[in-house]
Amino acid sequence: MTCQVMVARRALPYPWTMSRILGVLAAFVLLPFAVYSTWLVADTGYLEFFRVAARDRWALQMLLDVAIACLIFMTWMVPDARRRGINPWPYVAITVFLGSIGGLAYLVHRGLISSPEPAAG
């Protein structure tokens, strides 16, 4: 004889869906990261990281790692944005030129501005 225990899942109220929580977290990361990145580019130049990557193997590895991660993110982002009625191309362009700032901006838009995820079916 088996005993099954039913645990009730507490659903989050509409304003706090998982998408919304992710958007809030992305916003908290996006703002300081974008400010720091802007300061760094203003101080050293947009292409400085490429010069560092050319001199240091670890910097090149990190550049390649970020590029791969951004490419994987964009392959998820485009169909997700289309399902939600969001134009993905501004975020793709931002991701290509600014890295994870574009992905974070998309998650903020997705979670805070866009409508809830459409029902599957």
Residue frames as a rotation matrix with the C-alpha (Angstrom) as fourth column:
MET 1
0.590 0.807 0.000 0.00
0.807 -0.590 0.000 0.00
0.000 0.000 -1.000 0.00
THR 2
-0.539 -0.767 0.348 1.37
0.767 -0.618 -0.171 3.37
0.346 0.175 0.922 -0.95
CYS 3
0.288 0.559 -0.778 0.61
0.779 -0.609 -0.150 6.62
-0.558 -0.562 -0.611 0.70
GLN 4
-0.248 -0.317 0.915 0.43
0.829 -0.559 0.031 9.61
0.502 0.766 0.401 -1.59
VAL 5
-0.071 0.152 -0.986 0.75
0.706 -0.690 -0.157 13.00
-0.704 -0.707 -0.058 -0.07
MET 6
0.307 0.256 0.917 -0.67
0.858 -0.492 -0.150 15.83
0.413 0.832 -0.370 -2.10
VAL 7
-0.383 -0.468 -0.796 1.22
0.704 -0.706 0.077 19.05
-0.599 -0.531 0.600 -1.63
ALA 8
0.705 0.688 0.170 -0.67
0.658 -0.545 -0.520 22.09
-0.265 0.479 -0.837 -2.72
ARG 9
-0.458 -0.809 0.369 1.35
0.886 -0.450 0.113 24.43
0.075 0.378 0.923 -4.88
ARG 10
0.222 0.480 -0.849 0.80
0.502 -0.803 -0.322 28.05
-0.836 -0.355 -0.419 -4.11
ALA 11
0.187 -0.089 0.978 0.34
0.956 -0.214 -0.202 29.87
0.227 0.973 0.045 -7.34
LEU 12
-0.745 -0.464 -0.479 1.86
0.536 -0.844 -0.018 33.30
-0.396 -0.270 0.878 -7.55
PRO 13
0.338 0.865 -0.372 -0.68
0.367 -0.485 -0.794 36.04
-0.867 0.132 -0.481 -8.13
TYR 14
0.775 0.085 0.626 -0.70
0.630 -0.024 -0.776 37.38
-0.051 0.996 -0.072 -11.71
PRO 15
0.895 -0.442 0.067 1.66
-0.411 -0.872 -0.265 40.34
0.176 0.210 -0.962 -11.16
TRP 16
0.114 -0.907 0.406 4.35
-0.897 0.082 0.434 37.98
-0.427 -0.414 -0.804 -9.87
THR 17
0.992 0.120 -0.028 4.60
-0.116 0.844 -0.524 35.34
-0.039 0.523 0.851 -12.56
MET 18
0.428 -0.888 0.170 7.99
0.613 0.423 0.667 33.73
-0.664 -0.182 0.725 -13.08
SER 19
0.137 -0.336 0.932 8.47
0.909 -0.331 -0.253 35.90
0.394 0.882 0.260 -16.16
ARG 20
0.751 0.208 0.627 7.86
0.011 -0.953 0.302 39.02
0.661 -0.219 -0.718 -14.09
ILE 21
0.879 -0.477 0.007 10.25
0.030 0.070 0.997 37.90
-0.476 -0.876 0.076 -11.34
LEU 22
0.180 -0.830 0.528 12.93
0.915 0.339 0.221 37.22
-0.362 0.444 0.820 -13.96
GLY 23
0.337 0.028 0.941 12.31
0.628 -0.751 -0.203 40.69
0.701 0.659 -0.271 -15.42
VAL 24
0.959 0.020 0.282 12.78
-0.192 -0.685 0.703 42.34
0.207 -0.728 -0.654 -12.03
LEU 25
0.597 -0.792 0.124 15.99
0.343 0.393 0.853 40.42
-0.725 -0.467 0.507 -11.40
ALA 26
0.106 -0.537 0.837 17.26
0.993 0.008 -0.121 41.32
0.058 0.843 0.534 -14.88
ALA 27
0.674 0.197 0.712 16.47
0.255 -0.967 0.026 44.99
0.693 0.164 -0.702 -14.22
PHE 28
0.939 -0.338 0.067 18.51
-0.169 -0.284 0.944 44.93
-0.300 -0.897 -0.324 -11.00
VAL 29
0.213 -0.894 0.395 21.47
0.635 0.433 0.639 43.45
-0.742 0.115 0.660 -12.90
LEU 30
0.327 -0.027 0.945 21.02
0.919 -0.226 -0.324 45.53
0.223 0.974 -0.049 -16.06
LEU 31
0.951 0.144 0.272 21.22
0.116 -0.986 0.117 48.99
0.285 -0.080 -0.955 -14.54
PRO 32
0.649 -0.761 -0.019 24.55
-0.341 -0.313 0.886 48.74
-0.681 -0.568 -0.463 -12.67
PHE 33
0.074 -0.634 0.770 26.10
0.612 0.638 0.467 46.57
-0.788 0.437 0.435 -15.38
ALA 34
0.500 0.172 0.849 25.11
0.832 -0.367 -0.416 49.01
0.240 0.914 -0.327 -18.14
VAL 35
0.980 -0.183 0.075 26.45
-0.197 -0.931 0.306 51.96
0.014 -0.315 -0.949 -16.10
TYR 36
0.372 -0.893 0.253 29.74
-0.114 0.226 0.967 50.16
-0.921 -0.388 -0.018 -15.47
SER 37
0.102 -0.301 0.948 30.05
0.867 0.495 0.063 49.08
-0.488 0.815 0.311 -19.11
THR 38
0.803 0.244 0.543 29.33
0.502 -0.768 -0.397 52.62
0.321 0.592 -0.740 -20.32
TRP 39
0.842 -0.539 -0.020 31.95
-0.394 -0.641 0.658 54.04
-0.367 -0.546 -0.753 -17.97
LEU 40
0.172 -0.811 0.559 34.49
0.221 0.585 0.780 51.42
-0.960 -0.011 0.279 -19.10
VAL 41
0.282 -0.014 0.959 33.89
0.955 0.104 -0.279 52.10
-0.096 0.994 0.042 -22.79
ALA 42
0.950 0.082 0.300 34.12
0.124 -0.984 -0.126 55.85
0.285 0.157 -0.945 -22.21
ASP 43
0.691 -0.716 0.103 37.38
-0.412 -0.272 0.869 55.39
-0.594 -0.643 -0.483 -20.29
THR 44
-0.192 -0.855 0.482 39.15
-0.105 0.506 0.856 52.84
-0.976 0.114 -0.187 -22.51
GLY 45
-0.498 0.064 -0.865 37.26
-0.853 -0.214 0.476 52.70
-0.155 0.975 0.161 -25.83
TYR 46
0.524 0.851 0.028 34.82
-0.812 0.510 -0.283 50.27
-0.256 0.126 0.959 -27.41
LEU 47
0.739 -0.236 -0.631 37.47
-0.310 0.713 -0.629 48.06
0.599 0.661 0.453 -29.03
GLU 48
-0.010 -0.827 0.562 39.87
-0.967 -0.135 -0.214 47.82
0.253 -0.546 -0.799 -26.07
PHE 49
0.370 0.175 0.912 38.65
-0.594 0.799 0.088 44.36
-0.714 -0.575 0.400 -25.07
PHE 50
0.999 -0.041 0.016 39.58
0.037 0.598 -0.800 43.02
0.023 0.800 0.599 -28.50
ARG 51
0.331 -0.937 0.111 43.12
-0.545 -0.286 -0.788 44.36
0.770 0.200 -0.605 -28.03
VAL 52
-0.067 -0.298 0.952 43.27
-0.970 0.244 0.009 42.74
-0.235 -0.923 -0.305 -24.58
ALA 53
0.720 0.428 0.546 41.92
-0.311 0.902 -0.299 39.48
-0.621 0.045 0.783 -26.03
ALA 54
0.855 -0.461 -0.238 44.62
-0.159 0.203 -0.966 39.55
0.494 0.864 0.100 -28.70
ARG 55
-0.044 -0.931 0.363 47.31
-0.741 -0.213 -0.636 39.79
0.670 -0.297 -0.681 -25.99
ASP 56
-0.616 -0.129 0.777 45.93
-0.749 0.400 -0.528 37.43
-0.242 -0.907 -0.343 -23.34
ARG 57
-0.827 0.261 -0.498 44.66
-0.081 0.821 0.565 33.90
0.556 0.507 -0.658 -23.97
TRP 58
-0.683 0.609 -0.403 42.29
0.680 0.330 -0.655 34.02
-0.266 -0.722 -0.639 -20.97
ALA 59
-0.444 0.525 -0.726 40.73
-0.296 -0.851 -0.435 37.26
-0.846 0.022 0.533 -22.21
LEU 60
-0.658 0.183 -0.730 40.22
-0.723 0.117 0.681 35.64
0.210 0.976 0.055 -25.62
GLN 61
-0.849 0.360 -0.386 38.64
0.392 0.920 -0.003 32.61
0.354 -0.154 -0.923 -23.96
MET 62
-0.539 0.669 -0.512 36.24
0.449 -0.285 -0.847 34.87
-0.713 -0.686 -0.147 -22.04
LEU 63
-0.498 0.334 -0.800 35.37
-0.690 -0.712 0.132 36.82
-0.526 0.618 0.585 -25.19
LEU 64
-0.752 0.195 -0.630 34.60
-0.393 0.635 0.665 33.58
0.529 0.748 -0.401 -27.04
ASP 65
-0.809 0.451 -0.376 32.61
0.587 0.629 -0.509 32.26
0.007 -0.633 -0.774 -24.07
VAL 66
-0.449 0.650 -0.612 30.45
-0.003 -0.687 -0.727 35.41
-0.893 -0.325 0.311 -23.92
ALA 67
-0.566 0.214 -0.796 29.96
-0.815 -0.291 0.501 35.32
-0.125 0.932 0.339 -27.70
ILE 68
-0.834 0.254 -0.490 28.80
0.061 0.925 0.375 31.68
0.548 0.283 -0.787 -27.56
ALA 69
-0.673 0.601 -0.431 26.46
0.621 0.143 -0.771 32.39
-0.401 -0.786 -0.470 -24.63
CYS 70
-0.437 0.513 -0.739 24.96
-0.405 -0.846 -0.348 35.40
-0.803 0.147 0.577 -26.42
LEU 71
-0.702 0.166 -0.692 24.46
-0.653 0.239 0.719 33.35
0.285 0.957 -0.059 -29.60
ILE 72
-0.803 0.427 -0.415 22.66
0.492 0.869 -0.056 30.62
0.337 -0.249 -0.908 -27.62
PHE 73
-0.562 0.606 -0.562 20.54
0.353 -0.439 -0.826 33.25
-0.748 -0.663 0.033 -25.87
MET 74
-0.542 0.344 -0.767 19.56
-0.695 -0.696 0.179 34.85
-0.472 0.630 0.617 -29.19
THR 75
-0.827 0.252 -0.502 18.45
-0.210 0.690 0.692 31.50
0.521 0.678 -0.518 -30.62
TRP 76
-0.560 0.667 -0.491 16.00
0.828 0.423 -0.369 31.27
-0.039 -0.613 -0.789 -27.71
MET 77
-0.595 0.279 -0.754 15.09
0.177 -0.869 -0.461 34.96
-0.784 -0.408 0.467 -27.65
VAL 78
-0.882 0.224 -0.414 13.86
-0.471 -0.443 0.763 35.33
-0.013 0.868 0.496 -31.25
PRO 79
-0.551 0.746 -0.374 11.13
0.243 0.572 0.783 32.65
0.798 0.340 -0.497 -31.15
ASP 80
-0.417 0.389 -0.821 10.19
0.900 0.049 -0.434 33.60
-0.129 -0.920 -0.370 -27.56
ALA 81
-0.755 0.103 -0.647 9.77
-0.030 -0.992 -0.124 37.25
-0.655 -0.074 0.752 -28.55
ARG 82
-0.835 0.464 -0.297 7.68
-0.368 -0.068 0.927 36.34
0.410 0.883 0.227 -31.59
ARG 83
-0.462 0.678 -0.573 5.36
0.685 0.682 0.255 34.20
0.564 -0.274 -0.779 -29.43
ARG 84
-0.241 0.307 -0.921 4.87
0.852 -0.388 -0.352 37.17
-0.466 -0.869 -0.168 -27.12
GLY 85
0.656 0.537 0.529 4.38
0.744 -0.580 -0.333 39.74
0.128 0.612 -0.780 -29.87
ILE 86
0.594 -0.575 -0.563 7.69
-0.038 -0.719 0.694 41.52
-0.803 -0.391 -0.449 -29.15
ASN 87
0.902 -0.395 -0.177 9.96
-0.236 -0.106 -0.966 42.66
0.363 0.913 -0.189 -31.99
PRO 88
0.799 -0.595 -0.089 13.20
0.469 0.523 0.712 40.74
-0.377 -0.610 0.697 -31.26
TRP 89
0.495 -0.664 0.560 15.48
0.742 -0.012 -0.670 42.54
0.451 0.748 0.487 -33.72
PRO 90
0.559 -0.367 0.744 16.39
-0.436 -0.893 -0.113 45.58
0.705 -0.261 -0.659 -31.61
TYR 91
0.735 -0.253 0.630 17.45
-0.564 0.289 0.774 43.19
-0.378 -0.923 0.070 -28.84
VAL 92
0.750 -0.510 0.423 19.42
0.627 0.752 -0.205 41.02
-0.213 0.418 0.883 -31.29
ALA 93
0.493 -0.569 0.658 21.29
0.303 -0.596 -0.744 44.13
0.815 0.566 -0.122 -32.51
ILE 94
0.593 -0.260 0.762 21.97
-0.727 -0.579 0.368 45.30
0.346 -0.773 -0.532 -28.96
THR 95
0.829 -0.270 0.489 23.22
-0.107 0.782 0.614 41.83
-0.549 -0.561 0.620 -28.03
VAL 96
0.688 -0.600 0.409 25.54
0.686 0.353 -0.636 41.71
0.237 0.718 0.654 -31.05
PHE 97
0.227 -0.615 0.755 27.12
0.141 -0.746 -0.650 45.07
0.964 0.254 -0.082 -30.18
LEU 98
-0.029 -0.190 0.981 26.81
-0.816 -0.562 -0.133 45.19
0.577 -0.805 -0.139 -26.38
GLY 99
-0.816 -0.373 -0.442 26.70
-0.132 0.864 -0.485 41.53
0.563 -0.338 -0.754 -25.32
SER 100
-0.602 0.568 -0.561 24.56
0.761 0.620 -0.189 40.55
0.241 -0.541 -0.806 -22.37
ILE 101
-0.826 0.360 -0.434 23.15
-0.113 -0.860 -0.499 44.07
-0.552 -0.363 0.751 -22.04
GLY 102
-0.597 0.615 -0.514 20.85
-0.717 -0.123 0.686 43.19
0.359 0.778 0.515 -24.96
GLY 103
-0.472 0.395 -0.788 19.75
0.279 0.915 0.292 39.94
0.836 -0.082 -0.542 -23.37
LEU 104
-0.745 0.175 -0.644 19.09
0.634 -0.118 -0.765 41.60
-0.209 -0.978 -0.023 -20.04
ALA 105
-0.805 0.466 -0.368 17.12
-0.493 -0.870 -0.023 44.38
-0.331 0.162 0.930 -21.74
TYR 106
-0.490 0.642 -0.589 14.98
-0.408 0.428 0.806 41.76
0.770 0.636 0.052 -23.49
LEU 107
-0.523 0.286 -0.803 14.28
0.671 0.718 -0.182 39.96
0.525 -0.634 -0.568 -20.20
VAL 108
-0.841 0.246 -0.482 13.25
0.193 -0.696 -0.692 43.26
-0.506 -0.675 0.538 -18.61
HIS 109
-0.649 0.623 -0.438 10.89
-0.757 -0.469 0.454 44.00
0.077 0.626 0.776 -21.52
ARG 110
-0.489 0.424 -0.762 9.56
-0.076 0.850 0.522 40.44
0.869 0.314 -0.383 -21.48
GLY 111
-0.539 0.204 -0.817 8.90
0.767 0.520 -0.376 40.42
0.349 -0.829 -0.437 -17.76
LEU 112
-0.637 0.201 -0.744 7.83
0.475 -0.658 -0.584 43.94
-0.607 -0.725 0.324 -16.98
ILE 113
-0.631 0.330 -0.702 6.30
-0.557 -0.823 0.114 45.40
-0.540 0.463 0.703 -20.11
SER 114
-0.758 0.307 -0.575 4.96
-0.429 0.430 0.795 42.58
0.491 0.849 -0.194 -22.24
SER 115
0.293 0.932 0.212 1.71
-0.898 0.193 0.395 40.77
0.327 -0.307 0.894 -21.69
PRO 116
0.102 -0.243 0.965 1.75
-0.651 0.717 0.250 37.44
-0.752 -0.653 -0.085 -19.86
GLU 117
-0.869 -0.492 -0.042 2.87
-0.377 0.606 0.701 34.35
-0.320 0.625 -0.712 -21.72
PRO 118
-0.116 0.856 -0.503 0.21
-0.944 0.061 0.323 33.07
0.307 0.513 0.802 -24.08
ALA 119
0.292 0.310 0.905 -1.48
-0.654 0.755 -0.047 29.86
-0.698 -0.578 0.423 -23.03
ALA 120
-0.810 -0.582 -0.075 -0.01
-0.488 0.596 0.637 26.72
-0.326 0.553 -0.767 -24.56
GLY 121
-0.118 0.794 0.596 -2.27
0.088 0.606 -0.790 24.80
-0.989 -0.041 -0.142 -26.74
